[in-house]
């Protein structure tokens, strides 16, 4: 598992270089770690978050969550 310091360092590095921080929570999201998403345990917020599996309760569905600013770039 990643440490909080490691993930905070990644956040700082991404901010410094204007890169997006993307967390893939297909396996560990939707309450499987005790929080809605695993990143919530670390105090680091990603720019993009992916989710699936538990999201659909057996139905094949996935989602990409992001900020309004980043989503507007997809238009």
DSSP file (Angstrom, degrees, kcal/mol; ACC not computed):
  #  RESIDUE AA STRUCTURE BP1 BP2  ACC     N-H-->O    O-->H-N    N-H-->O    O-->H-N    TCO  KAPPA ALPHA  PHI   PSI    X-CA   Y-CA   Z-CA
    1    1 A X              0   0    0      0, 0.0     2,-0.1     0, 0.0     0, 0.0   0.000 360.0 360.0 360.0 146.7    0.0    0.0    0.0
    2    2 A X        -     0   0    0      1,-0.1     2,-0.2     2,-0.0     3,-0.0  -0.475 360.0-125.2 -74.8 147.9    1.1    3.5   -0.7
    3    3 A X     >  -     0   0    0     -2,-0.1     4,-2.2     1,-0.1     5,-0.2  -0.573  20.3-114.8 -88.5 157.5    1.9    5.8    2.3
    4    4 A X  H  > S+     0   0    0      1,-0.2     4,-2.5    -2,-0.2     5,-0.2   0.897 118.0  54.1 -56.9 -39.8    0.3    9.2    2.8
    5    5 A X  H  > S+     0   0    0      2,-0.2     4,-2.1     1,-0.2    -1,-0.2   0.890 107.2  50.7 -63.0 -39.2    3.7   10.8    2.3
    6    6 A X  H  > S+     0   0    0      2,-0.2     4,-2.1     1,-0.2    -1,-0.2   0.941 112.9  44.5 -63.4 -48.0    4.1    9.1   -1.1
    7    7 A X  H  X S+     0   0    0     -4,-2.2     4,-2.3     1,-0.2    -2,-0.2   0.866 112.3  52.0 -67.4 -35.8    0.7   10.1   -2.4
    8    8 A X  H  X S+     0   0    0     -4,-2.5     4,-2.3    -5,-0.2    -1,-0.2   0.888 109.1  51.6 -65.4 -37.7    1.2   13.7   -1.1
    9    9 A X  H  X S+     0   0    0     -4,-2.1     4,-2.4    -5,-0.2    -2,-0.2   0.894 108.7  50.5 -64.0 -40.3    4.5   13.8   -2.9
   10   10 A X  H  X S+     0   0    0     -4,-2.1     4,-2.8     2,-0.2     5,-0.2   0.916 109.1  51.5 -61.9 -43.1    2.8   12.6   -6.1
   11   11 A X  H  X S+     0   0    0     -4,-2.3     4,-2.4     1,-0.2    -2,-0.2   0.931 111.8  46.5 -59.7 -45.7    0.2   15.3   -5.7
   12   12 A X  H  X S+     0   0    0     -4,-2.3     4,-2.5     2,-0.2    -1,-0.2   0.899 112.5  50.1 -63.6 -41.6    2.9   18.0   -5.3
   13   13 A X  H  X S+     0   0    0     -4,-2.4     4,-1.8     2,-0.2    -2,-0.2   0.914 111.6  47.9 -64.1 -43.7    4.9   16.6   -8.3
   14   14 A X  H  <>S+     0   0    0     -4,-2.8     5,-2.7     1,-0.2     4,-0.5   0.912 113.0  48.4 -63.3 -42.7    1.8   16.6  -10.5
   15   15 A X  H ><5S+     0   0    0     -4,-2.4     3,-0.8    -5,-0.2    -2,-0.2   0.910 110.2  52.1 -63.5 -41.6    0.9   20.2   -9.4
   16   16 A X  H 3<5S+     0   0    0     -4,-2.5    -1,-0.2     1,-0.2    -2,-0.2   0.862 119.3  34.4 -62.6 -37.5    4.5   21.3  -10.1
   17   17 A X  T 3<5S-     0   0    0     -4,-1.8    -1,-0.2    -5,-0.1    -2,-0.2   0.244 109.2-116.1-105.1  11.5    4.5   19.9  -13.6
   18   18 A X  T < 5 +     0   0    0     -3,-0.8     2,-0.3    -4,-0.5    -3,-0.2   0.885  66.4 145.8  53.5  43.4    0.9   20.6  -14.5
   19   19 A X      < -     0   0    0     -5,-2.7     2,-0.3    -6,-0.2    -1,-0.2  -0.783  51.5-111.4-105.8 152.7    0.2   16.9  -14.8
   20   20 A X        -     0   0    0     -2,-0.3     2,-0.7    -3,-0.1    26,-0.1  -0.660  19.1-139.9 -85.1 138.3   -3.1   15.2  -13.8
   21   21 A X        -     0   0    0     -2,-0.3    26,-2.5    24,-0.1    27,-1.8  -0.888  24.7-171.2 -96.4 117.1   -3.1   12.8  -10.8
   22   22 A X  E     -a   48   0A   0     -2,-0.7     2,-0.5    25,-0.2    27,-0.2  -0.942   8.9-164.6-116.3 126.1   -5.3    9.9  -11.8
   23   23 A X  E     -a   49   0A   0     25,-2.4    27,-2.3    -2,-0.5     2,-0.8  -0.939  10.2-149.6-109.6 130.2   -6.4    7.2   -9.2
   24   24 A X  E     +a   50   0A   0     -2,-0.5     3,-0.2    25,-0.2     4,-0.2  -0.873  23.9 167.1 -97.9 107.1   -7.8    3.9  -10.5
   25   25 A X     >  +     0   0    0     25,-2.2     4,-1.5    -2,-0.8    27,-0.5  -0.136  32.6 123.3-113.4  36.6  -10.3    2.7   -7.9
   26   26 A X  T  4 S+     0   0    0     25,-0.2    28,-0.5     1,-0.2    26,-0.3   0.910  87.2  29.0 -61.3 -42.7  -12.0   -0.1   -9.9
   27   27 A X  T  4 S+     0   0    0     -3,-0.2    -1,-0.2     1,-0.1    -2,-0.1   0.845 130.1  34.8 -86.1 -37.1  -11.1   -2.7   -7.3
   28   28 A X  T  4 S+     0   0    0     -4,-0.2     5,-0.3     3,-0.0     4,-0.2   0.404  95.1  96.4-107.5   2.5  -11.0   -0.7   -4.1
   29   29 A X    ><  +     0   0    0     -4,-1.5     3,-0.7     1,-0.2     8,-0.2  -0.162  55.4  54.2 -86.0-178.0  -13.7    2.0   -4.5
   30   30 A X  T 3  S-     0   0    0      6,-1.3     7,-0.2     1,-0.2     6,-0.2   0.879 130.1 -47.3  62.1  45.5  -17.4    2.2   -3.4
   31   31 A X  T >  S+     0   0    0      5,-1.8     3,-1.2     4,-0.8    -1,-0.2   0.463  99.2 126.9  86.1   1.9  -16.8    1.5    0.3
   32   32 A X  T <  S+     0   0    0     -3,-0.7    -3,-0.1     4,-0.3     4,-0.1   0.635  80.6  40.6 -70.3 -12.7  -14.5   -1.5    0.1
   33   33 A X  T 3  S-     0   0    0      2,-0.7    -1,-0.3    -5,-0.3     3,-0.1   0.325 126.8 -91.7-113.9   5.6  -11.9    0.2    2.3
   34   34 A X  S <  S+     0   0    0     -3,-1.2     2,-0.3     1,-0.4    -2,-0.1   0.153 107.7  73.9 102.5 -18.5  -14.3    1.7    4.8
   35   35 A X  S    S-     0   0    0      1,-0.1    -4,-0.8     0, 0.0    -2,-0.7  -0.815  96.8-105.3-116.5 163.2  -14.6    5.1    3.0
   36   36 A X  S    S+     0   0    0     -2,-0.3    -5,-1.8    -6,-0.2    -6,-1.3   0.926 110.0  15.2 -54.6 -45.3  -16.5    5.7   -0.2
   37   37 A X  S >  S-     0   0    0     -8,-0.2     3,-1.3    -7,-0.2     4,-0.2  -0.974  77.1-127.4-129.4 147.0  -13.2    5.8   -2.1
   38   38 A X  G >  S+     0   0    0     -2,-0.3     3,-2.0     1,-0.3     4,-0.3   0.822 104.1  68.0 -62.3 -33.4   -9.8    4.6   -0.9
   39   39 A X  G >>>S+     0   0    0      1,-0.3     3,-1.9     2,-0.2     5,-0.8   0.773  84.3  74.0 -59.9 -23.6   -8.1    8.0   -1.6
   40   40 A X  G <45S+     0   0    0     -3,-1.3    -1,-0.3     1,-0.3     3,-0.2   0.701  86.5  62.9 -64.5 -19.3  -10.1    9.5    1.2
   41   41 A X  G <45S+     0   0    0     -3,-2.0    -1,-0.3    -4,-0.2    -2,-0.2   0.650 104.1  48.8 -75.2 -15.4   -7.9    7.8    3.7
   42   42 A X  T <45S-     0   0    0     -3,-1.9    -2,-0.2    -4,-0.3    -1,-0.2   0.559  99.0-124.8-107.9 -11.0   -4.9    9.7    2.5
   43   43 A X  T  <5S+     0   0    0     -4,-0.6     2,-0.4     1,-0.2    -3,-0.1   0.734  74.0 117.5  71.7  21.0   -5.9   13.3    2.4
   44   44 A X      < -     0   0    0     -5,-0.8     2,-0.5   -33,-0.0    -1,-0.2  -0.988  52.3-152.9-122.7 127.5   -4.9   13.6   -1.3
   45   45 A X        -     0   0    0     -2,-0.4   -24,-0.1    -3,-0.1     2,-0.1  -0.882  12.2-140.4-104.7 125.2   -7.5   14.4   -3.9
   46   46 A X        -     0   0    0     -2,-0.5   -24,-0.2     1,-0.1     3,-0.1  -0.336  12.0-133.8 -76.5 162.9   -7.0   13.1   -7.5
   47   47 A X  S    S+     0   0    0    -26,-2.5    20,-0.8     1,-0.3     2,-0.4   0.814  96.1  22.3 -80.2 -34.5   -7.8   15.1  -10.6
   48   48 A X  E     -aB  22  66A   0    -27,-1.8   -25,-2.4    18,-0.2     2,-0.4  -0.996  69.0-170.1-134.6 139.2   -9.5   12.1  -12.2
   49   49 A X  E     -aB  23  65A   0     16,-2.8    16,-3.3    -2,-0.4     2,-0.4  -0.997   7.7-155.4-129.7 131.6  -10.9    9.0  -10.4
   50   50 A X  E     +aB  24  64A   0    -27,-2.3   -25,-2.2    -2,-0.4     2,-0.3  -0.857  15.9 176.5-106.6 145.8  -12.0    5.8  -12.2
   51   51 A X  E     + B   0  63A   0     12,-2.4    12,-2.9    -2,-0.4     2,-0.2  -0.985  12.7 132.7-145.1 151.2  -14.6    3.4  -10.7
   52   52 A X    >   +     0   0    0    -27,-0.5     3,-1.8    -2,-0.3     2,-0.8  -0.828  47.8  53.6-167.0-155.3  -16.4    0.2  -11.7
   53   53 A X  G >>>S+     0   0    0      8,-0.4     3,-1.2     1,-0.3     5,-0.8  -0.246 116.9  35.4  48.1 -90.2  -17.2   -3.3  -10.5
   54   54 A X  G 345S+     0   0    0     -2,-0.8     3,-0.4   -28,-0.5    -1,-0.3   0.748 107.3  71.9 -63.8 -22.1  -19.0   -2.4   -7.2
   55   55 A X  G <45S+     0   0    0     -3,-1.8    -1,-0.3     1,-0.2    -2,-0.1   0.876 106.2  35.3 -58.8 -39.0  -20.4    0.7   -8.8
   56   56 A X  T X45S-     0   0    0     -3,-1.2     3,-1.5     5,-0.3    -1,-0.2   0.487  99.5-131.9 -97.5  -4.0  -22.8   -1.5  -10.9
   57   57 A X  T 3<5S-     0   0    0     -4,-0.7    -3,-0.2    -3,-0.4     3,-0.1   0.894  86.6 -29.6  55.5  42.0  -23.5   -4.2   -8.3
   58   58 A X  T 3 <S+     0   0    0     -5,-0.8     2,-0.4     1,-0.4    -1,-0.3   0.132 117.0 111.9 102.9 -19.1  -22.8   -6.9  -10.9
   59   59 A X  S <  S-     0   0    0     -3,-1.5     2,-1.2    -6,-0.2    -1,-0.4  -0.746  80.2-110.8 -86.3 132.9  -23.9   -4.9  -13.9
   60   60 A X        +     0   0    0     -2,-0.4     2,-0.3    -3,-0.1    -1,-0.1  -0.473  66.5 133.1 -70.6  97.0  -21.0   -4.0  -16.2
   61   61 A X        -     0   0    0     -2,-1.2    -8,-0.4    -8,-0.1    -5,-0.3  -0.983  29.0-176.6-142.5 150.8  -20.7   -0.2  -15.7
   62   62 A X        -     0   0    0     -2,-0.3     2,-0.3   -10,-0.2   -10,-0.3  -0.935   5.7-159.0-142.8 167.5  -17.8    2.1  -15.1
   63   63 A X  E     -B   51   0A   0    -12,-2.9   -12,-2.4    -2,-0.3     2,-0.5  -0.995  12.9-150.1-148.7 151.4  -17.3    5.8  -14.4
   64   64 A X  E     -B   50   0A   0     -2,-0.3     2,-0.4   -14,-0.2   -14,-0.2  -0.991  19.8-164.8-120.8 121.1  -14.7    8.5  -14.6
   65   65 A X  E     +B   49   0A   0    -16,-3.3   -16,-2.8    -2,-0.5     2,-0.3  -0.858  20.6 149.0-106.8 141.6  -15.1   11.3  -12.0
   66   66 A X  E     -B   48   0A   0     -2,-0.4   -18,-0.2   -18,-0.2     2,-0.1  -0.901  45.2 -75.4-155.2-179.3  -13.3   14.6  -12.4
   67   67 A X     >  -     0   0    0    -20,-0.8     4,-2.5    -2,-0.3     5,-0.2  -0.413  41.9-112.6 -82.1 162.5  -13.4   18.3  -11.6
   68   68 A X  H  > S+     0   0    0      1,-0.2     4,-2.0     2,-0.2     5,-0.1   0.901 116.9  55.4 -60.8 -41.3  -15.5   20.7  -13.6
   69   69 A X  H  4 S+     0   0    0      1,-0.2     4,-0.5     2,-0.2    -1,-0.2   0.920 112.2  40.7 -59.9 -46.2  -12.4   22.4  -15.0
   70   70 A X  H >4 S+     0   0    0      1,-0.2     3,-1.3     2,-0.2     4,-0.4   0.901 112.3  55.5 -71.2 -40.7  -11.0   19.1  -16.4
   71   71 A X  H >< S+     0   0    0     -4,-2.5     3,-1.7     1,-0.3     4,-0.2   0.853  98.9  62.4 -60.4 -34.1  -14.4   17.9  -17.6
   72   72 A X  G >< S+     0   0    0     -4,-2.0     3,-1.0     1,-0.3    -1,-0.3   0.738  92.3  65.5 -65.9 -20.5  -14.8   21.1  -19.7
   73   73 A X  G <  S+     0   0    0     -3,-1.3    -1,-0.3    -4,-0.5    -2,-0.2   0.656  92.2  63.6 -73.1 -15.3  -11.7   20.1  -21.7
   74   74 A X  G <         0   0    0     -3,-1.7    -1,-0.2    -4,-0.4    -2,-0.2   0.510 360.0 360.0 -85.9  -5.1  -13.7   17.1  -23.0
   75   75 A X    <         0   0    0     -3,-1.0    -1,-0.2    -4,-0.2    -2,-0.1   0.458 360.0 360.0 -83.3 360.0  -16.2   19.4  -24.8
